[in-house]
Amino acid sequence: MLEESQIIKARYEKLEKLLQMGINPYPNDFKPKDRAKYIKERYGELSPEELERHKALFSVAGRMVAKREMGKLIFSHLQDETDRIQVLFAKNELSSETFDFVKKFLDLGDIVGIVGRVMKTKTGEITLLAKEVRLLTKSLRPLPEKFHGLRDVELRYRMRYLDLIMNPKVKEIFRTRTRIIQYIRDYLISEGFLEVETPMMQPIVGGATAKPFVTHHNALDMNLYLRIAPELYLKRLLVGGFERVFELNRNFRNEGVSSRHNPEFTMLEFYEAYATYEDLIRRTEEIFYGLAIDLIGSPGLEYQGETIDFTPPFRRLHFLESLVSLGGVPREILGDRDKLLNFSKEKGIELNVKDPRIGKWWTKLFEELVEPKLIQPTFVLEYPIEVSPLARRSDKNPEVAERFELYIGGKEVANAFSELNDPRDQKERFEAQLRLRDVDEEIPPEVDYDFIRALEYGLPPCAGEGIGIDRVVMLFTDSPSIREVILFPHLRRREDL
């Protein structure tokens, strides 16, 4: 087999010959009227005799992904956005010049326009018998022959365009992603929510605890942060009088990458006045159950070998109780830092001994010992106030927040709480959090006092929620890695590409 460099050289030589022949290898005047999937579905059940009587011509355009010469016949497969369809170039149906052109100048990867009639081969395959042929785009690089079997999975993500050409199932992942986003958008709008846009570049980090990306605005001569969350801006809108708002947004966090994390990711955040986190539990169940019915027609789906059931009501667990019942942490040591530290060491879990917040330790233990076990949809309730700086305190127990996180398939998918709207409490929590920055560098480096000022004007009682869209898509497409559901995930540069 020729080396890739030789193939590329040969294709550039063909390109030069085409130009010398007065043929434009990149025209833009062919308008396909038909799609491969439509032709196959519409005519697939007809007999060869019925198709023989059907004299209508069809025009399609797509990429040539297969080519097989058999004397006076050349069989090819053309792939458009919808499907692949077989094309037959027969010498007795085309001029000798056109047949020779197909034979000598059309290569795998070329984008071609075909006009022809529908027929069936002896094997029963729907086929377009070509009457006219146009080269629309000359491909100068060969398609990989064994793309499915590449061991370097990252190459699929780095060259997503090749992944989409060679693996039609990948297209379905992103079609499903669009359907998921559209369903959620339609649901919220039907419930009276207003879709809004808030700044992606913010002067102060806020709305979550994470490392930000920093950029500089030249005209204003000031540093700005790519947002880690839109929360504080969305709550400002509730102060201003909107009562139901949502944003489908990109967030950016300057942290590690993994099968669950990408530096930029898509979040849904929505806020509802005069609602509590209990109201959002019911709303969340409606969203996920509705998604399952809309996408797959039933409340059950298969994810990584597990059957996930979205039939409401979802399971509920209290945070500390889950540490005991699922995490195996002895109840009597939950409040004893020394014993908790020894327990963690035995489990091989590293805790930040400088952090005085025992709630932070509990959260780390939860992530390691409990989270992987939460396969069926589960609401984990009442997180410690220490790790919930924007959430309302529970009236029953001021040490915990009116908060839940939703776990599905062993991963966090959503986070919600009744919002803290007391500016005095919020200011105190922000300032207390800032004093801990020397032990937790993810804490925002300054207090957003403008947000405090907004609260002083009055934030109505409300609840808010964030849902990780990428993780939802992972569930509904049975994808093990977040990189499968992001078209162009971030990867370390490779010098060999």
DRENTOR-389320 format. One record per residue (C-alpha): residue number from 0; chain; x negated, y, z negated. Coordinates in Angstrom, 3 decimals, decimal comma, always signed. Each point is the difference from the previous one (the first is absolute). Example, Ala and Ser with C-alpha at 12.3 -4.5 7.8 and 13.67 -1.06 7.14 Angstrom:
<pts>
PT   nr  kette        px        py        pz
PT    0      A   -12,300    -4,500    -7,800
PT    1      A    -1,370    +3,440    +0,660
</pts>
This chain:
<pts>
PT   nr  kette        px        py        pz
PT    0      A    +0,000    +0,000    +0,000
PT    1      A    -1,205    +3,502    +0,803
PT    2      A    -1,168    +2,167    -2,859
PT    3      A    +2,370    +2,822    -0,899
PT    4      A    -2,485    +2,601    +1,249
PT    5      A    -0,100    -1,722    +3,411
PT    6      A    +3,793    -0,063    +0,174
PT    7      A    +0,182    +3,688    -0,843
PT    8      A    -2,612    +0,770    +2,660
PT    9      A    +1,962    -1,988    +2,566
PT   10      A    +3,217    +1,829    -0,849
PT   11      A    -1,647    +3,394    +0,342
PT   12      A    -1,189    -1,141    +3,450
PT   13      A    +3,592    -0,947    +0,888
PT   14      A    +1,102    +3,418    -1,184
PT   15      A    -2,475    +1,653    +2,367
PT   16      A    +1,198    -2,165    +2,903
PT   17      A    +3,606    +0,975    -0,715
PT   18      A    -0,931    +3,663    +0,076
PT   19      A    -1,892    -0,501    +3,275
PT   20      A    +3,132    -1,661    +1,422
PT   21      A    +2,033    +3,084    -0,939
PT   22      A    +1,933    -1,848    -2,721
PT   23      A    +0,646    +1,922    -3,220
PT   24      A    -0,633    -2,489    -2,840
PT   25      A    +1,922    +2,197    -2,467
PT   26      A    +3,196    +1,227    +1,749
PT   27      A    +2,989    +1,338    -1,912
PT   28      A    +2,890    -0,317    +2,420
PT   29      A    +1,375    -3,503    -0,646
PT   30      A    +3,199    -0,009    -2,071
PT   31      A    +1,001    -3,481    -1,247
PT   32      A    +3,750    -0,418    -0,276
PT   33      A    +0,093    -3,377    -1,730
PT   34      A    -1,490    -1,782    -3,014
PT   35      A    -1,332    -3,543    -0,186
PT   36      A    +2,204    -0,997    -2,925
PT   37      A    +3,170    +1,221    +1,708
PT   38      A    -0,743    -1,937    +3,190
PT   39      A    -0,750    -3,219    -1,869
PT   40      A    +3,086    +0,270    -2,220
PT   41      A    +2,349    +1,081    +2,776
PT   42      A    -1,045    -2,601    +2,581
PT   43      A    -1,531    -2,788    -2,058
PT   44      A    +3,148    -2,151    +0,010
PT   45      A    +0,640    +0,208    +3,742
PT   46      A    -0,944    -2,875    +2,265
PT   47      A    -2,663    +0,349    +2,719
PT   48      A    +2,797    -0,109    +2,601
PT   49      A    +1,905    +2,818    -1,697
PT   50      A    -3,169    +2,077    -0,205
PT   51      A    -0,693    -0,666    +3,684
PT   52      A    +3,280    +1,714    +0,822
PT   53      A    -0,899    +2,946    -2,256
PT   54      A    -1,756    +2,375    +2,385
PT   55      A    -0,437    +2,978    -2,366
PT   56      A    -3,510    +1,360    -0,501
PT   57      A    -1,465    +0,811    -3,395
PT   58      A    -2,944    +2,192    -0,914
PT   59      A    -2,168    -0,607    -3,041
PT   60      A    -3,339    +1,294    -1,222
PT   61      A    -2,375    -1,545    -2,483
PT   62      A    -3,386    -1,469    -0,727
PT   63      A    -1,225    -3,039    +1,884
PT   64      A    -0,857    -2,551    -2,680
PT   65      A    -0,300    -3,152    +2,095
PT   66      A    -0,996    -0,751    +3,604
PT   67      A    -0,203    -3,363    +1,705
PT   68      A    -0,775    -0,495    +3,711
PT   69      A    +1,425    -2,993    +1,905
PT   70      A    -0,885    +0,449    +3,655
PT   71      A    +2,673    +2,190    +1,551
PT   72      A    +1,643    +0,584    -3,378
PT   73      A    -1,203    +2,066    -2,937
PT   74      A    +1,849    -0,332    -3,291
PT   75      A    -0,320    +2,715    -2,605
PT   76      A    +1,593    +1,106    -3,253
PT   77      A    +0,893    +3,639    -0,460
PT   78      A    +0,489    +1,306    -3,548
PT   79      A    +2,035    +3,113    -0,711
PT   80      A    +1,141    +1,289    -3,382
PT   81      A    +2,894    -2,450    -0,181
PT   82      A    -1,384    -3,358    +1,185
PT   83      A    -2,093    -1,859    +2,564
PT   84      A    +1,373    -1,041    +3,377
PT   85      A    -1,534    -2,181    +2,677
PT   86      A    -0,749    +1,599    +3,370
PT   87      A    -0,590    -1,955    +3,201
PT   88      A    -2,072    +1,533    +2,790
PT   89      A    +0,686    -2,095    +3,103
PT   90      A    -1,967    +0,573    +3,210
PT   91      A    +3,079    -0,478    +2,155
PT   92      A    +1,913    +2,657    -1,971
PT   93      A    -2,696    +2,690    +0,087
PT   94      A    -2,114    +1,577    +2,682
PT   95      A    -3,432    -1,585    +0,349
PT   96      A    -1,576    +3,255    -1,206
PT   97      A    +2,135    +0,035    -3,156
PT   98      A    -0,632    -3,672    -0,754
PT   99      A    -3,758    +0,493    +0,438
PT  100      A    +0,193    +3,081    -2,237
PT  101      A    +1,650    -2,038    -2,780
PT  102      A    -2,585    -2,738    +0,413
PT  103      A    -3,101    +2,195    +0,095
PT  104      A    +0,811    +3,105    -2,002
PT  105      A    +2,520    -0,852    -2,736
PT  106      A    -1,569    -1,214    -3,249
PT  107      A    +1,285    -1,035    -3,385
PT  108      A    +0,754    +3,125    -1,974
PT  109      A    +1,011    +2,100    +3,004
PT  110      A    +3,314    +1,811    -0,290
PT  111      A    +2,071    -0,794    +3,065
PT  112      A    +3,367    +1,002    +1,450
PT  113      A    +2,045    -2,719    +1,715
PT  114      A    +3,145    +0,133    +2,104
PT  115      A    +1,533    -3,405    +0,666
PT  116      A    +2,995    -2,310    -0,213
PT  117      A    +0,767    -2,525    -2,717
PT  118      A    -0,558    -3,723    +0,580
PT  119      A    -0,734    -3,142    -1,970
PT  120      A    -2,993    -2,271    +0,467
PT  121      A    +0,194    -3,794    -0,005
PT  122      A    -0,767    +0,086    -3,730
PT  123      A    +3,039    +2,227    -0,597
PT  124      A    -1,927    +3,164    -0,829
PT  125      A    +1,601    +3,335    +0,903
PT  126      A    -2,338    +1,662    +2,478
PT  127      A    -0,192    +3,190    +2,020
PT  128      A    -0,864    -0,703    +3,615
PT  129      A    -2,050    +3,065    +0,853
PT  130      A    +0,971    +2,099    +3,029
PT  131      A    -2,043    +3,092    -0,885
PT  132      A    -3,114    +0,374    -2,167
PT  133      A    -1,567    +3,149    -1,466
PT  134      A    -3,135    +0,295    -2,103
PT  135      A    +0,861    +2,560    -2,682
PT  136      A    -3,032    -0,167    -2,280
PT  137      A    -3,289    -1,753    +0,649
PT  138      A    -1,298    -1,738    -3,123
PT  139      A    -3,775    +0,303    -0,192
PT  140      A    -0,484    -2,337    -2,961
PT  141      A    +1,075    -3,661    -0,090
PT  142      A    +2,593    -1,183    -2,476
PT  143      A    -1,445    -2,329    -2,639
PT  144      A    +0,648    -3,641    +0,855
PT  145      A    +0,311    -1,351    -3,531
PT  146      A    +1,303    +2,991    -1,895
PT  147      A    +2,303    -2,151    -2,137
PT  148      A    -2,921    -1,971    -1,329
PT  149      A    -2,334    +2,821    -0,948
PT  150      A    -1,464    -0,580    -3,425
PT  151      A    -0,695    +3,705    -0,378
PT  152      A    +3,536    +0,948    -1,052
PT  153      A    -1,119    +3,610    -0,437
PT  154      A    -0,516    +0,229    +3,752
PT  155      A    +3,769    -0,251    +0,421
PT  156      A    +0,437    +3,051    -2,230
PT  157      A    -2,871    +1,950    +1,540
PT  158      A    +1,270    -0,619    +3,530
PT  159      A    +3,711    -0,014    -0,707
PT  160      A    +0,692    +0,709    +3,683
PT  161      A    -1,480    -3,422    +0,876
PT  162      A    +1,853    -1,599    -2,888
PT  163      A    +3,284    +1,321    +1,379
PT  164      A    -0,810    -1,195    +3,523
PT  165      A    -1,057    -3,498    -0,995
PT  166      A    +2,309    -0,698    -2,956
PT  167      A    +3,628    +0,836    +0,832
PT  168      A    +1,078    -0,866    -3,566
PT  169      A    -1,955    +2,985    -1,269
PT  170      A    +2,346    +2,304    +1,910
PT  171      A    +2,896    -1,524    -1,929
PT  172      A    -1,599    +0,985    -3,312
PT  173      A    +0,015    +3,640    +1,017
PT  174      A    +3,466    -0,158    +1,507
PT  175      A    +1,152    -1,370    -3,357
PT  176      A    -1,867    +2,797    -1,776
PT  177      A    +1,928    +2,582    +2,018
PT  178      A    +3,298    -1,739    -0,756
PT  179      A    -0,786    -0,007    -3,721
PT  180      A    -0,770    +3,715    -0,043
PT  181      A    +3,070    +0,804    +2,080
PT  182      A    +2,254    -2,079    -2,255
PT  183      A    -1,265    +1,738    -3,142
PT  184      A    +0,297    +3,435    +1,612
PT  185      A    +3,575    -0,713    +1,146
PT  186      A    +0,944    -1,356    -3,432
PT  187      A    -1,244    +3,068    -1,861
PT  188      A    +1,550    +2,462    +2,437
PT  189      A    +3,319    -1,848    -0,262
PT  190      A    -0,251    +0,409    -3,781
PT  191      A    -0,360    +3,761    +0,274
PT  192      A    -3,797    +0,310    -0,226
PT  193      A    -1,799    +2,708    +1,955
PT  194      A    -3,225    -0,962    +1,766
PT  195      A    -2,735    +2,559    -0,677
PT  196      A    -3,695    +0,563    +0,601
PT  197      A    -2,450    +1,160    -2,658
PT  198      A    -3,686    +0,973    +0,302
PT  199      A    -2,587    -2,643    +0,778
PT  200      A    -2,757    +2,419    -1,009
PT  201      A    +0,463    +1,161    -3,572
PT  202      A    -1,991    +2,460    -2,119
PT  203      A    +0,398    -2,126    -3,145
PT  204      A    -0,019    -3,779    -0,346
PT  205      A    +3,210    -1,293    -1,515
PT  206      A    +2,901    -2,396    -0,003
PT  207      A    -2,070    -3,104    -0,731
PT  208      A    -3,318    -1,160    -1,403
PT  209      A    -2,505    -0,696    +2,751
PT  210      A    -3,178    +1,294    +1,610
PT  211      A    +0,786    +2,544    +2,722
PT  212      A    -1,655    +0,825    +3,291
PT  213      A    -1,347    +3,552    +0,028
PT  214      A    -0,096    +2,329    +2,988
PT  215      A    -0,759    +3,696    +0,440
PT  216      A    +2,149    +2,675    +1,603
PT  217      A    -2,314    +2,479    +1,707
PT  218      A    +2,372    +2,941    +0,419
PT  219      A    +1,172    -0,131    -3,620
PT  220      A    -3,478    -1,021    -1,209
PT  221      A    +1,434    -2,550    -2,406
PT  222      A    -0,104    -3,719    -0,592
PT  223      A    +3,161    -1,975    +0,606
PT  224      A    +0,891    -3,585    -0,885
PT  225      A    +1,733    -2,482    +2,255
PT  226      A    +3,032    -0,898    -2,006
PT  227      A    +0,038    -3,081    -2,159
PT  228      A    +3,770    +0,428    -0,450
PT  229      A    +2,721    +2,543    +0,941
PT  230      A    +1,799    -0,314    -3,341
PT  231      A    -0,580    +3,432    -1,519
PT  232      A    +1,095    +1,776    +3,181
PT  233      A    +3,132    -2,105    +0,371
PT  234      A    +1,016    +0,760    -3,588
PT  235      A    -0,522    +3,702    +0,695
PT  236      A    +2,704    -0,402    +2,658
PT  237      A    +2,415    -1,304    -2,610
PT  238      A    -0,806    +3,065    -2,109
PT  239      A    +0,889    +2,064    +3,088
PT  240      A    +3,444    -1,556    +0,275
PT  241      A    -0,259    -2,993    +2,307
PT  242      A    +1,446    -2,947    -1,885
PT  243      A    -1,063    -2,953    +2,146
PT  244      A    -3,223    +0,077    +2,026
PT  245      A    -2,353    -2,537    +1,529
PT  246      A    -3,239    -0,083    +1,943
PT  247      A    -1,546    -2,788    +2,043
PT  248      A    -3,571    +1,097    -0,344
PT  249      A    -3,666    -0,797    +0,351
PT  250      A    -2,023    -0,046    -3,195
PT  251      A    -3,778    -0,083    -0,289
PT  252      A    -2,044    -1,525    -2,819
PT  253      A    -3,782    -0,107    -0,006
PT  254      A    -0,228    -3,473    -1,443
PT  255      A    -0,991    -3,514    +0,973
PT  256      A    +1,523    -2,039    +2,815
PT  257      A    +1,492    -3,452    -0,412
PT  258      A    +2,745    -2,200    +1,381
PT  259      A    +2,450    +2,287    -1,848
PT  260      A    -1,687    +3,402    +0,266
PT  261      A    -0,855    +2,375    +2,836
PT  262      A    -1,378    +3,513    -0,564
PT  263      A    +3,037    +1,469    +1,760
PT  264      A    +3,379    -1,617    -0,322
PT  265      A    +3,695    +0,686    +0,501
PT  266      A    +2,299    +0,671    -2,927
PT  267      A    +3,661    +0,703    -0,372
PT  268      A    +0,765    +2,340    -2,895
PT  269      A    +3,533    +1,074    -0,842
PT  270      A    +1,452    +2,051    -2,850
PT  271      A    +3,565    +0,178    -1,200
PT  272      A    +1,467    +2,547    -2,401
PT  273      A    +2,314    -1,197    -2,783
PT  274      A    -1,286    -3,554    +0,310
PT  275      A    -2,022    -2,257    -2,279
PT  276      A    -2,456    -2,796    +0,708
PT  277      A    +2,894    -2,409    -0,541
PT  278      A    +1,782    +1,612    +2,965
PT  279      A    -3,138    -0,489    +2,099
PT  280      A    -0,145    -3,677    -0,955
PT  281      A    +3,403    -0,455    +1,615
PT  282      A    -1,005    +2,098    +2,997
PT  283      A    -3,222    -1,982    +0,448
PT  284      A    +1,912    -3,280    -0,039
PT  285      A    +2,311    +1,400    +2,690
PT  286      A    -2,942    +1,030    +2,194
PT  287      A    -1,823    -3,342    -0,139
PT  288      A    +3,117    -2,144    +0,302
PT  289      A    +1,185    +2,142    +2,927
PT  290      A    -3,406    -0,242    +1,684
PT  291      A    +0,040    -3,790    -0,259
PT  292      A    +3,483    -0,256    +1,484
PT  293      A    -0,828    +2,470    +2,783
PT  294      A    -3,342    -1,555    +0,969
PT  295      A    +0,515    -3,717    -0,506
PT  296      A    +3,717    -0,430    -0,564
PT  297      A    -0,282    -1,473    -3,489
PT  298      A    -1,260    +1,044    -3,463
PT  299      A    -2,819    -2,556    +0,109
PT  300      A    -3,340    +0,281    +1,790
PT  301      A    -3,188    -2,024    +0,152
PT  302      A    -3,123    +1,720    -1,255
PT  303      A    -3,316    -1,849    -0,193
PT  304      A    +1,663    -3,332    -0,676
PT  305      A    +2,522    +1,368    -2,505
PT  306      A    +3,710    +0,623    +0,516
PT  307      A    +0,830    +3,502    -1,243
PT  308      A    +3,670    +0,575    -0,912
PT  309      A    +1,247    +3,590    +0,106
PT  310      A    +3,444    -0,764    -1,340
PT  311      A    +0,790    +2,526    -2,784
PT  312      A    -0,379    +0,283    -2,895
PT  313      A    -3,767    -0,333    -0,091
PT  314      A    -1,774    -1,399    -3,033
PT  315      A    -0,892    +2,468    -2,780
PT  316      A    -2,969    -0,224    -2,360
PT  317      A    -1,208    +2,390    -2,666
PT  318      A    -3,631    +0,976    +0,395
PT  319      A    -1,350    -1,119    -3,385
PT  320      A    +2,162    -3,109    -0,037
PT  321      A    -1,441    -1,008    +3,379
PT  322      A    -3,530    +0,194    -1,434
PT  323      A    +1,019    -2,541    -2,626
PT  324      A    +2,322    -2,282    +1,977
PT  325      A    -1,878    -0,067    +3,323
PT  326      A    -3,432    +1,375    -0,824
PT  327      A    -0,628    -2,186    -3,021
PT  328      A    -1,070    +2,932    -2,202
PT  329      A    +0,753    -0,826    -3,644
PT  330      A    +2,645    +2,416    -1,226
PT  331      A    -1,819    +0,653    -3,245
PT  332      A    -3,115    +1,397    +1,704
PT  333      A    +1,742    +2,465    +2,329
PT  334      A    -0,712    +2,892    -2,348
PT  335      A    -3,461    -1,142    -1,153
PT  336      A    -2,708    +1,428    +2,274
PT  337      A    -2,762    -2,286    -1,285
PT  338      A    +2,010    -3,172    +0,453
PT  339      A    +1,325    +1,186    +3,325
PT  340      A    -3,549    +0,649    +1,201
PT  341      A    -1,130    -3,486    -1,059
PT  342      A    +3,017    -1,543    +1,725
PT  343      A    -0,821    +1,891    +3,193
PT  344      A    -3,624    -1,145    -0,046
PT  345      A    +1,133    -3,612    -0,353
PT  346      A    +2,163    +0,482    +3,099
PT  347      A    -2,837    +1,657    +1,928
PT  348      A    +1,860    +3,330    +0,170
PT  349      A    -2,036    +3,164    -0,409
PT  350      A    +1,618    +2,840    -1,968
PT  351      A    -1,189    +3,594    -0,227
PT  352      A    -1,090    +0,052    -3,646
PT  353      A    -0,407    +3,795    +0,099
PT  354      A    +3,664    +0,539    +0,851
PT  355      A    +1,985    +0,609    -3,206
PT  356      A    +3,343    -0,784    +1,682
PT  357      A    +1,016    -3,505    -0,966
PT  358      A    +2,752    +0,303    +2,603
PT  359      A    -2,725    +0,169    +2,640
PT  360      A    -1,410    -3,278    -1,324
PT  361      A    +3,438    -1,604    +0,091
PT  362      A    +0,407    +1,121    +3,611
PT  363      A    -3,303    -1,599    +0,995
PT  364      A    +1,004    -3,270    -1,672
PT  365      A    +3,380    +0,162    +1,707
PT  366      A    -1,607    +0,426    +3,431
PT  367      A    -2,252    -3,008    -0,532
PT  368      A    +2,236    -2,408    -1,926
PT  369      A    +3,610    +0,836    +0,862
PT  370      A    +0,215    +1,658    +3,416
PT  371      A    -1,122    -3,043    +2,064
PT  372      A    +2,813    -2,042    -1,576
PT  373      A    +2,808    +2,355    +1,005
PT  374      A    +1,029    -1,628    +3,270
PT  375      A    +3,765    +0,540    -0,018
PT  376      A    +1,212    +3,644    -0,079
PT  377      A    -0,558    +1,134    -3,591
PT  378      A    +0,488    +3,352    -1,702
PT  379      A    -2,548    +0,535    -2,760
PT  380      A    +1,439    +2,576    -2,423
PT  381      A    -1,139    +2,441    -2,663
PT  382      A    -3,655    +0,706    +0,648
PT  383      A    -2,090    +1,680    -2,693
PT  384      A    +0,216    +3,803    -0,037
PT  385      A    -3,814    +0,085    +0,066
PT  386      A    +0,003    -1,197    +3,620
PT  387      A    +3,170    +1,849    +1,060
PT  388      A    -0,843    +3,716    -0,262
PT  389      A    +2,867    +1,162    +2,251
PT  390      A    +2,742    -2,248    -1,369
PT  391      A    +2,709    +0,766    -2,534
PT  392      A    -0,333    -1,536    -3,440
PT  393      A    +2,548    -2,615    -0,975
PT  394      A    +2,549    +1,311    -2,469
PT  395      A    -0,092    -3,391    -1,732
PT  396      A    -3,784    -0,260    -0,218
PT  397      A    -2,081    +3,154    +0,622
PT  398      A    -3,159    -2,118    +0,467
PT  399      A    +1,247    -1,339    +3,328
PT  400      A    +1,230    +1,621    +3,193
PT  401      A    +3,270    -0,437    +1,833
PT  402      A    -1,928    -1,595    +2,814
PT  403      A    -0,073    -3,105    +2,136
PT  404      A    -2,325    -1,512    +2,541
PT  405      A    +1,308    -2,511    +2,536
PT  406      A    -2,140    -3,047    +0,723
PT  407      A    +0,549    -2,380    +2,912
PT  408      A    -2,320    -2,698    +1,280
PT  409      A    -2,510    +0,654    -2,761
PT  410      A    -0,498    +3,689    +0,809
PT  411      A    +1,395    +3,370    -1,029
PT  412      A    +2,391    +1,345    +2,607
PT  413      A    +1,765    +2,893    -1,747
PT  414      A    -0,385    +2,318    -2,992
PT  415      A    +2,810    +2,125    -1,444
PT  416      A    +1,043    +1,881    -3,105
PT  417      A    +2,351    +2,446    -1,528
PT  418      A    -1,921    +3,219    +0,510
PT  419      A    -1,431    +2,056    -2,816
PT  420      A    +1,620    +3,445    +0,213
PT  421      A    -1,079    +1,496    -3,356
PT  422      A    -2,780    +2,475    +0,918
PT  423      A    -1,413    -0,021    -3,538
PT  424      A    -0,448    -3,769    -0,046
PT  425      A    -1,353    -0,007    +3,558
PT  426      A    -2,574    +2,697    -0,767
PT  427      A    -1,127    -1,842    -3,110
PT  428      A    -0,385    -3,272    +1,882
PT  429      A    -1,914    +1,582    +2,876
PT  430      A    -2,425    +1,704    -2,375
PT  431      A    -0,455    -3,145    -2,111
PT  432      A    -0,671    -1,973    +3,155
PT  433      A    -2,572    +2,554    +1,180
PT  434      A    -1,952    -0,421    -3,251
PT  435      A    -0,507    -3,664    +0,925
PT  436      A    -1,591    +0,698    +3,361
PT  437      A    -3,450    -0,909    -1,270
PT  438      A    +1,208    -3,592    -0,489
PT  439      A    +2,276    -0,174    +3,052
PT  440      A    -1,231    +1,804    +3,113
PT  441      A    +3,268    -0,657    +1,827
PT  442      A    +1,833    +2,476    -2,241
PT  443      A    +0,695    +3,252    +1,913
PT  444      A    -2,735    +2,574    -0,700
PT  445      A    +2,390    +2,824    -0,885
PT  446      A    +3,539    +0,607    -1,215
PT  447      A    +2,578    +1,141    +2,537
PT  448      A    +1,358    +2,931    -1,981
PT  449      A    +2,148    +1,142    +2,910
PT  450      A    +1,884    -3,289    -0,323
PT  451      A    +0,451    +0,720    -3,724
PT  452      A    +1,329    +3,438    +0,932
PT  453      A    +2,472    -1,636    +2,388
PT  454      A    +1,201    -2,265    -2,815
PT  455      A    +0,500    +3,067    -2,195
PT  456      A    +2,572    +1,249    +2,516
PT  457      A    +1,836    -3,301    -0,502
PT  458      A    -0,282    -3,394    +1,663
PT  459      A    +3,380    -1,760    -0,153
PT  460      A    +0,110    -3,448    -1,587
PT  461      A    -1,182    -2,298    +2,779
PT  462      A    -1,762    -3,178    +0,988
PT  463      A    -2,568    -0,665    +2,700
PT  464      A    -1,533    -2,980    +1,724
PT  465      A    -2,876    -0,898    +2,263
PT  466      A    +0,063    -3,072    +2,247
PT  467      A    -3,130    -1,215    +1,794
PT  468      A    +1,108    -0,380    +3,615
PT  469      A    -3,091    -1,962    +1,043
PT  470      A    +0,631    -2,607    -2,696
PT  471      A    +3,665    -0,259    +0,955
PT  472      A    -1,068    -0,675    +3,589
PT  473      A    -2,442    -2,644    -1,247
PT  474      A    +2,916    -1,794    -1,673
PT  475      A    +2,359    +0,122    +2,963
PT  476      A    -2,645    -1,081    +2,516
PT  477      A    -1,641    -2,662    -2,204
PT  478      A    -3,337    +1,823    +0,261
PT  479      A    -2,692    -0,864    -2,577
PT  480      A    -1,988    +3,222    +0,472
PT  481      A    +0,945    +3,663    +0,212
PT  482      A    -2,307    +0,243    +3,017
PT  483      A    +2,452    -2,124    +1,968
PT  484      A    +2,753    +2,619    -0,367
PT  485      A    -2,019    +3,187    +0,602
PT  486      A    -0,764    +0,607    +3,645
PT  487      A    -3,446    +1,471    -0,625
PT  488      A    -1,232    -0,873    -3,511
PT  489      A    -3,175    +1,559    -1,315
PT  490      A    -3,096    -2,184    +0,273
PT  491      A    -3,689    +0,447    -0,563
PT  492      A    -1,796    +1,051    +3,173
PT  493      A    -1,846    -2,666    +1,961
PT  494      A    -2,986    +0,946    +2,107
PT  495      A    +0,381    -3,041    +2,267
PT  496      A    +3,276    +1,246    +1,465
</pts>
